[in-house]
Amino acid sequence: MVYIMNNKLKHLPIGILTLTTVVSGVALSAPGAFAESSANATVTVGDACTFAITSNTTTLSSIVPGSVVNTESDTSRNGIFDTTCNNPNGFKIQAIGYTNSTEGSTVMSSSTTGLSIATGLNTTGNTSSWAFKVTNATGSAGVAIDSDYASRGASDDLYRVIPSTADDLVTYTGSSSAVVTGTLRTDYRVYVSASQAAGTYTGAVRYTIVTL
């Protein structure tokens, strides 16, 4: 049996560059006439942010019913991406469930069984579940992991349910530099109960950059 969990990442479009040219002049036809002209160019550079993604597909395979698997031991299967923004005020990264390209959908669905796995924190019992976590975050300036995803004590494994509405994960504070950069790593966990029907289950999370 093979279970697949896709981590689909999005990026904020490059900012719009506009160019405006103003030309004015005077022409005189009388004897000894002269002419003058001037041209002013104005450039407006919008916010521009990009993701450099290590991997946008996370595959957890050969899951034995009644067991838990995660991406922590294999960095090729988790979500690691670098972010660069030209806004010195900084930016934040939000997450939302995006299964089957449906914003707010937090399940792992199966086209082969017609069943799904809900987001949750179960690691035992009769109900399968999947979850994600902010493993670490670094930046060129200040970095603040949202309290909902930060550690709540020594026994906290940091895994959280997939949000059904856009939820702040990390805020990268501004700096005197014109460019703010950050790196974020997220990991994923799936628990499959002994009664879960065999099949391929796919879930997705959308990540969005929001400038401050």
Secondary structure, 3 states (H helix, E strand, C coil): CEEEECCCCCCCCCCCEEEEEEEEEEECCCCCCCEEEEEEEEEEECCCEEEEECCCCEEEECCCCCEEEECCCCCCCCEEEEEEECCCCEEEEEEEEEHHHCCCECCEECCCCCCEECECCCCCCCCCEEEEEEEEEEECCCEEECCCCCCCCCCCCCCECCCCCCEEEEEEECCCCCCEEEEEEEEEEEEECCCCCCCCCECCEEEEEEEC
